Amino acid sequence: MKLATIRTVAGTAAVRLDGVRAVETGATDVAALLRRPDWRAYAAAADGPAHEVAALDLAPVVTTPAKIFCVGHNYRTHIAEMGREMPSYPALFGKFANVLLGARDDIVHPGETEQLDWEAELGFVIGSRLRRRATKEEAAAAIAGYTVVNDVSMRDWQWRTLQWLQGKAWEASTPAGPWLVTGDEIDDAADLEIRLEVDGEVMQRSRTSDLLFTPADIAAYLSTFTTLEPGDLVLTGTPGGVGAARDPKVFLKPGQVVRTVAEGIGECVNTIVEDKQP
């Protein structure tokens, strides 16, 4: 099953994709849909207003997640290019709900940064409550599905201190979508190609089989110290090829188009635009 959150004249709506049609489910977004214990059957049976997929105005796949967790240094290739040792535990940081953008939204290049960088990532969304000390099997069962995220980073802000928050949590900076794809359609994202292009040039290409910590590993680890709730979003890390690791370094400029792709899931296509806020 594929689910999405769209913008309509009446507000946002969760939809089920049926080929070239998107059928409203009656929920306001995918997170609200997932809070129903019967969300799979409810979404499958939904028969609300229909829209052409090609004409959808896509919102972030979840609009107001209670929690967004991110993992740094999780692809073996990226760890190697950054000159780091393989970690024993996931390196975690957080974001806030207002960072999220739709899969086709523009990304504003803030005037405060000169180092706007890309990070293609597999994301997953929690579909059932996952409480303390969950097993890996319980964690896997709690994942509703997978999505595409670009963890856009302001590197000069990120590296001001040893903590990354100020470089990772900029408002309206993180595309997430276009769909949530349930694990049965993509073998729980075990070996998907992850790719990012800037103006058609491939900058990142890897496979999710290169992940050091799998989605189930991450969800189980997170459950040790916090309860994960339906609609929570988790980013699993980025592969090698980020702009900051290149020689010379390369960063995004207004006018460029960034395409972030996860095999079997979909793509985010976002244009970098100039910051016109005074």
N, C-alpha and C positions, 0 to 999 in steps of 0.2 A: 504494500500500500504506500502511496505517496500523498503527503499532506502538505498544505501551505497556509500561510496567513496572507490575506490580501487586503488592500484598502478599497473601500467602496464609499459611495456618497453617504451611507448611513454609519460609517465607521469601519473598523477592521472585522474580518470574518475568517474563520477556519474553513478550508475547503479540502475536498478529496479529489485527486486528479483521476479522471477517467479518459485516457487518451488525450484528445484535444479539448476536452471539456473539464471545467473545474466546478464541482458541485458544493454549495454551501452546506455545512453540517449543523448550523444553528449555534455553534460556539463562537466566541468573539476572537479567539486566536487558538493556535495549536496548543499552547500551554493550558488554556481553559478546557479544551477538549480532553487533554490527557489527565485532567483531574477527575474525570469520570471513571469509576472502576471498570465500566463496560465500554471504554472508549473505542476499542477495536470494532466490536459489533455495532456500536452506535454510529461510528464513522462509515462503516461499510453499508449500513442501511439508510444513511441520510439521503434525502431527496429534495433538497432546497433549491433555490435559484441557481441556474447554471451560467457560467461565463466561458468565453473562449480563452484558452490558456495563453495564446499569443498576445492577448490584449490585457492581461492581468497587470495590475499595479501591485507589485509584491512588497509587502512589509517584511521586517525581520521574521524569521520562521517562528520565533517566540518573541513577543513584544516586551513583556515585563517579567522576565525570570527573576525569582527571588534571589538566586545565586548564579554567578558566572565564575567558573573556575578555569584556569589556564595552566598548562604544563609547559615549562621551558626545557630545552635540551632533551628531547625525547626521541628524535631520529638519530640513529647512529652516525649517519653522514654529517648531520648538522653539528653534533657533538664534536666530531673529528675536525671539521673546518674551523670551529671556534677554539680548538686547542685545549679541550677539557677532558678530564677523565670520565669514564662511564659512571653515572651516579648510581647509588644504591637505592635511592628513594626518589619519587617524582619531585621536581622543583616546581613549586606551586606559586601562583599569584592570582589576584582576582581582578575583575572588572565590575562595572555597574551597568544596569540595564540601559542607561541613556547613551552608552557607546554604540548601540546596535543600529545598523542600517539595513535596508532592503537589498536584495541581490542586484538590482539595477540602479540603485541610487548613486548620485555623485558623492565623491569623497572630497571634502574641502581641505585644501593644503593650508594648515594654520600658518599665519604670519610669524608665529613664535618659533618655528622649527625650520632648520635647513637640512634635516636628515629624515625625511619621510620614507619609511621602508615598508616592504611587503613581507608577509608571512602566510603562505598557503597552509591551511590546516583542515583536517577532518574534525568535525564537531559531532557531539552526540547529545541527545536530550533524554532526561530521565522521564520514565513513564509510570513508575509506581514508587511508593515511598521505600527508601532504603535506609534502614536504621543501623545502629552501632554494630560494628564488627561483622559486617556482611561477608559471606564467603564470595569467592570469585564467581561461582555459579549463580548465587543469588544476585550479584551485581550485574552479570550478563543478562539475566532475566528482567532486571529493572530498567534496562535501556530500551526506550520506545523506538528509537531510530537514529539515523545519521544525517548530517548536513554538511555544507561547505562553509568555511569561514576564512576571511582574510584578517589576520590579527595585525592590522596596520600599526606600526610603531614609530614613535618620534625618538630616534636613537640618541640625539644630543640631550634630550630630557631624560631618557631612560638611564643614561650613564652618569647623570649628575651625582648620584649616590649609589650605594650598593643595593638599595631597594628599587624595584623597577616600576612601581605604581605610576609615577608621574609621566612616564613615557608610554604607558599602555592603556590608560583610562581616559583618553581624550573623548569628549562628547562627540557623538555622530562620526565615529571613525572606523567601525568594524562591521563590514557586510556579513550577513548570516542568512543563508538560504541556498538555492531558491526553494527547496523542498525539504521535508523530513521523509526519509525513505526507511521503511522498516527493515530490520536485519535479514528477514527471510528472503528478500529480493537480492541481497548483495553479500550473502555469506557472512553476515555480521562484520562487514568491512575488513575482513582478514587480510586481503591482498588486492587493494585497489590502487590504481595510479593516481597520484596527486601531482598536479601541474600548475604552474603559474606563468603567465605570459605578460610582458609589458610591450604594448604596441606590436603584438604578434611575435615578439622574440621570447623564446622559452628561457626563463630565469631559474625555475625550480622544476625538477621532475624526480619523483621517487615513488615508492610503493608503501602502503601501510604495513606491509610485512617487515619493514625496516624499523618500526616502532619498538623502542625498548620496553615501554610499559603500554600494554594494550588498553582499550577502553574499559574492559572488565577489571583489569588490574587497578586502573585509576579510580573507578567508581568504588571498588571495595576499599581502597586506601582512604578515600575521602570519607567514607561512612564511618571510619574509626573515630573521627572527631566531630562530625556533623551529620545530621540527618538530611539526606537528599530527598527533595520533593518533586512531584511531577512538574515538568516545565523547566527545571534547572538545566542550564547549558554548560557543557564542558568542552574545552578546546584541548586537543591532544598533542599539540606541538607542531613545529614546522620542520621540513627537511632542509638539506643544504641548498645554497644558492641565494641566500638573502643578500641584499645590496650592501649591508655593512661588512660582510665577510669577503667582498670582492677586492681585487687589487688592480686598479684603484677602486675605491668605494663608489657605489652608484646609488642615487636616491631619486625618488619620484618628483616629477615637475608637473605644474598645471598643463592640461591639454593631453596628457598621456592617458591611455586606456589600459586598465589592469583586468586580466581575465584569470579567475581562479577556478580550477576544475577538479572535481573528484569523480573518477570513473564510476559509472552506474548511478550516480546521484544527481549531478547537474553542475551548473557553473554560476558564479557571480561575475558580472561584467560591470565595472565601475570606472567612470571618468574622473580624473583628478582635476579639480577646478580651483581657481584662485579664491583666496579668502577676501571677501569684499566687506567684511564687518569692520567698521571704523575702530 
